[in-house]
Amino acid sequence: MSYGPPKDLKKEWLENRVKELEEELKKQERLRKELAELRRRLGVKSIPRSKIEGREVYNPDGNLVGTVQELGVMPGSGAVNLIIKTKYGGVIEIPWLDVSAAGDILILSKSAI
């Protein structure tokens, strides 16, 4: 059993899949906006970029992943990603939604490496 489209339909299949995912992202964006509004009403404030960049990032098990170098924004969805220089010297992107706690350090909700 193979995953994905037949070779002769690959482009059409991919284009349809992109449309499906874009629609799903629109739904998620509406939920994100509603959540942001509820948090605003509760007095939850945004964290400035300057308070995130340079912070160490840890997996849930306490192992260091690396250090936040920058924040990135995904075109079309507005999703925010952490751009992290790993302890091994590579660079990875982690969605902000995968951060479970933010303070002097950032703790992820699932392992990144």
C-alpha positions as CSV (number, residue, x, y, z in Angstrom):
1,M,0.0,0.0,0.0
2,S,1.5,3.4,-1.0
3,Y,0.6,6.8,0.4
4,G,-0.1,9.7,-1.8
5,P,-1.4,10.2,-5.3
6,P,-0.8,8.1,-8.4
7,K,2.1,9.5,-10.4
8,D,-0.1,10.8,-13.2
9,L,-2.3,12.8,-10.8
10,K,0.4,14.0,-8.5
11,K,0.2,17.8,-9.3
12,E,-3.6,17.8,-9.1
13,W,-3.6,15.8,-5.9
14,L,-1.0,18.1,-4.3
15,E,-2.9,21.2,-5.4
16,N,-6.1,19.8,-3.9
17,R,-4.3,18.8,-0.7
18,V,-2.9,22.4,-0.4
19,K,-6.5,23.7,-0.7
20,E,-7.8,21.3,2.0
21,L,-5.0,22.3,4.4
22,E,-5.5,26.0,3.7
23,E,-9.2,25.6,4.7
24,E,-8.2,23.8,7.8
25,L,-5.8,26.5,8.7
26,K,-8.5,29.1,8.2
27,K,-10.7,27.2,10.8
28,Q,-7.8,27.0,13.2
29,E,-7.1,30.8,12.7
30,R,-10.6,31.6,13.7
31,L,-10.2,29.5,16.8
32,R,-6.8,31.2,17.6
33,K,-8.4,34.6,17.3
34,E,-11.3,33.6,19.6
35,L,-8.8,32.2,22.1
36,A,-6.7,35.4,21.9
37,E,-9.7,37.5,22.6
38,L,-10.7,35.4,25.6
39,R,-7.1,35.6,27.0
40,R,-7.2,39.4,26.4
41,R,-10.4,39.6,28.4
42,L,-8.7,37.6,31.2
43,G,-5.8,40.0,31.3
44,V,-3.2,37.6,29.7
45,K,-0.6,39.7,27.9
46,S,1.6,39.1,24.9
47,I,5.3,38.3,25.5
48,P,7.6,40.7,23.7
49,R,10.0,39.3,21.2
50,S,12.9,40.6,23.3
51,K,11.8,38.4,26.1
52,I,11.9,35.3,23.9
53,E,15.0,35.7,21.8
54,G,18.1,34.4,23.5
55,R,16.1,32.1,25.9
56,E,17.1,28.5,26.3
57,V,14.6,25.9,25.1
58,Y,14.1,22.5,26.8
59,N,12.2,19.3,26.0
60,P,9.6,18.2,28.5
61,D,12.2,15.7,29.9
62,G,14.5,18.6,30.8
63,N,17.0,18.2,28.1
64,L,18.3,21.3,26.4
65,V,17.2,21.7,22.8
66,G,19.0,25.0,22.1
67,T,18.6,28.8,22.2
68,V,16.0,30.9,20.4
69,Q,17.7,33.0,17.7
70,E,14.7,34.6,16.1
71,L,10.9,34.4,15.7
72,G,9.5,33.6,12.3
73,V,6.0,34.1,10.9
74,M,4.5,31.6,8.4
75,P,3.0,33.4,5.4
76,G,-0.7,32.8,5.0
77,S,-1.4,31.4,8.4
78,G,0.3,33.9,10.7
79,A,1.6,31.1,12.8
80,V,4.7,32.0,14.9
81,N,7.7,29.7,15.0
82,L,10.7,29.7,17.2
83,I,13.9,29.6,15.2
84,I,16.3,27.7,17.4
85,K,20.0,27.1,17.2
86,T,20.3,23.6,18.6
87,K,22.9,22.5,21.1
88,Y,24.4,20.5,18.1
89,G,24.8,23.7,16.0
90,G,21.9,23.1,13.6
91,V,18.9,25.3,13.2
92,I,15.3,24.1,13.6
93,E,11.9,25.7,13.7
94,I,9.4,24.9,16.4
95,P,5.8,26.2,16.4
96,W,5.0,28.6,19.2
97,L,2.0,26.4,19.9
98,D,4.4,23.6,21.0
99,V,5.6,25.8,24.0
100,S,4.0,24.7,27.2
101,A,5.7,27.2,29.5
102,A,7.5,30.5,29.0
103,G,9.6,32.3,31.6
104,D,13.3,32.5,32.1
105,I,13.4,29.4,29.9
106,L,11.0,27.9,27.4
107,I,9.7,24.4,27.9
108,L,8.2,22.4,25.0
109,S,5.1,20.3,25.2
110,K,6.8,17.5,23.1
111,S,10.3,16.6,22.3
112,A,12.0,18.5,19.5
113,I,15.2,16.5,19.2
